[in-house]
């Protein structure tokens, strides 16, 4: 059986850990679990205090999951330019939530559409865009289906 190392990166509190827990248990976690896996799924901390430690998870990564963030795509493409990544949208259940729409509207914002996210993924040279909801479990398994990768392009830090 082939082993795939997948590192999950993104800012804090955007459902990275919940996605991993939901994927591996098929249910939404009722409590936060800080160190959820030993499946070679690497859940990195999104806080700036851990920026240097995150580099330790990059070597030999086969694919990254990058959650929406201005920081993470430049970070991984700098350190692992040949390693593919997926752009991941979480919390899609909030797209139709009136309270969330109100909060966004106050800042002259609105939820991102799948089409806009797909165009962004293309512009960023992501393998693809996937979206899901860890709360409702919508598209969790689909979001983490390994994409077809043409050849091994593991991250190597020298």
C-alpha positions as CSV (number, residue, x, y, z in Angstrom):
1,X,0.0,0.0,0.0
2,X,1.3,3.5,-0.9
3,X,1.7,6.0,1.9
4,X,0.9,9.6,1.3
5,X,2.0,12.3,3.6
6,X,-0.5,15.2,3.7
7,X,0.3,18.4,5.7
8,X,-2.7,20.6,6.6
9,X,-1.9,24.3,6.8
10,X,-3.9,27.4,7.4
11,X,-4.6,30.1,10.0
12,X,-5.9,29.1,13.5
13,X,-9.6,28.4,14.1
14,X,-10.7,27.7,10.5
15,X,-11.6,24.0,11.0
16,X,-8.4,22.3,10.0
17,X,-8.5,19.9,13.0
18,X,-12.2,19.4,12.7
19,X,-11.8,18.4,9.1
20,X,-9.2,15.8,10.0
21,X,-11.3,14.5,12.9
22,X,-14.4,14.4,10.8
23,X,-12.6,12.6,8.0
24,X,-11.2,9.9,10.2
25,X,-14.2,9.4,12.5
26,X,-17.1,10.2,10.1
27,X,-18.6,12.6,12.7
28,X,-18.2,16.1,13.9
29,X,-16.1,16.3,17.1
30,X,-17.9,17.8,20.1
31,X,-14.6,18.7,21.8
32,X,-11.4,20.1,20.4
33,X,-8.6,17.5,20.2
34,X,-5.2,19.2,20.0
35,X,-3.2,16.3,18.7
36,X,-5.6,14.2,16.6
37,X,-3.7,11.8,14.5
38,X,-0.9,9.4,13.8
39,X,-2.0,8.7,10.3
40,X,0.6,10.9,8.7
41,X,-1.9,13.7,8.4
42,X,0.0,16.6,9.8
43,X,-2.1,19.3,11.5
44,X,0.0,22.4,11.7
45,X,-0.7,25.3,14.2
46,X,-2.0,28.4,12.5
47,X,-0.6,30.8,15.1
48,X,2.5,32.9,14.3
49,X,4.2,31.6,17.4
50,X,4.7,28.2,15.7
51,X,5.9,29.4,12.2
52,X,9.4,28.0,12.6
53,X,8.1,24.7,14.0
54,X,5.9,24.2,11.0
55,X,8.9,23.9,8.7
56,X,9.7,20.6,10.5
57,X,6.5,19.1,9.1
58,X,7.3,19.9,5.4
59,X,10.1,17.5,4.4
60,X,8.8,14.5,2.5
61,X,5.3,15.9,2.2
62,X,3.5,14.5,-0.8
63,X,0.6,17.0,-0.9
64,X,-0.5,20.0,1.2
65,X,-4.1,21.0,2.1
66,X,-4.1,24.8,2.2
67,X,-7.1,26.5,3.8
68,X,-8.0,30.0,2.6
69,X,-5.2,32.3,3.8
70,X,-2.9,34.9,2.3
71,X,0.1,33.4,4.2
72,X,0.1,29.7,3.4
73,X,0.4,29.5,-0.4
74,X,3.5,31.7,-0.5
75,X,4.9,29.7,2.5
76,X,4.6,26.3,1.0
77,X,5.5,27.3,-2.6
78,X,8.6,29.0,-1.2
79,X,9.8,26.0,0.8
80,X,8.3,23.2,-1.4
81,X,7.9,24.6,-4.9
82,X,7.3,21.3,-6.5
83,X,4.9,19.8,-4.0
84,X,1.3,20.0,-5.1
85,X,-1.5,21.5,-2.9
86,X,-5.2,21.6,-2.8
87,X,-7.0,24.8,-1.9
88,X,-9.7,23.9,0.7
89,X,-12.8,25.8,1.7
90,X,-14.3,24.8,5.0
91,X,-17.4,25.9,6.8
92,X,-19.5,25.9,3.6
93,X,-22.6,25.5,5.9
94,X,-22.1,29.2,6.8
95,X,-22.5,30.2,3.2
96,X,-26.3,30.2,3.7
97,X,-26.3,31.2,7.3
98,X,-28.2,34.6,7.7
99,X,-26.1,35.6,10.7
100,X,-22.8,35.0,8.8
101,X,-24.2,36.9,5.8
102,X,-25.1,39.8,8.0
103,X,-21.6,40.0,9.6
104,X,-19.9,39.8,6.2
105,X,-22.3,42.5,4.8
106,X,-21.3,44.9,7.6
107,X,-17.7,44.7,6.2
108,X,-18.9,44.9,2.6
109,X,-18.1,41.2,2.1
110,X,-20.0,38.1,1.1
111,X,-19.3,34.4,1.2
112,X,-16.9,33.2,-1.6
113,X,-18.6,31.2,-4.3
114,X,-17.4,27.9,-5.5
115,X,-16.7,29.3,-9.0
116,X,-14.6,32.2,-7.5
117,X,-12.7,29.7,-5.3
118,X,-12.0,27.5,-8.3
119,X,-10.6,30.4,-10.3
120,X,-8.4,31.4,-7.3
121,X,-7.2,27.8,-7.1
122,X,-6.3,27.9,-10.8
123,X,-4.5,31.2,-10.4
124,X,-2.5,29.9,-7.4
125,X,-1.6,26.7,-9.4
126,X,-3.4,24.5,-6.9
127,X,-4.2,20.9,-8.0
128,X,-7.8,21.8,-7.4
129,X,-10.3,23.5,-5.1
130,X,-12.4,21.4,-2.7
131,X,-14.9,22.5,-0.1
132,X,-16.7,20.9,2.7
133,X,-18.4,21.4,6.1
134,X,-17.1,19.6,9.1
135,X,-20.2,20.5,11.0
136,X,-22.7,18.9,8.6
137,X,-20.1,16.4,7.2
138,X,-21.0,17.6,3.7
139,X,-18.3,16.5,1.2
140,X,-15.7,15.5,3.9
141,X,-14.7,12.3,2.2
142,X,-14.8,13.9,-1.3
143,X,-12.6,16.8,-0.1
144,X,-9.9,14.4,1.1
145,X,-9.9,12.0,-1.8
146,X,-6.3,11.9,-3.0
147,X,-6.0,13.7,-6.4
148,X,-4.3,12.0,-9.3
149,X,-0.6,13.0,-9.1
150,X,1.5,12.4,-12.1
151,X,4.8,11.8,-10.4
152,X,6.4,11.9,-7.0
153,X,7.2,15.5,-6.0
154,X,8.0,15.4,-2.3
155,X,9.1,18.4,-0.4
156,X,12.8,18.3,0.3
157,X,14.4,21.1,2.5
158,X,18.1,21.5,2.1
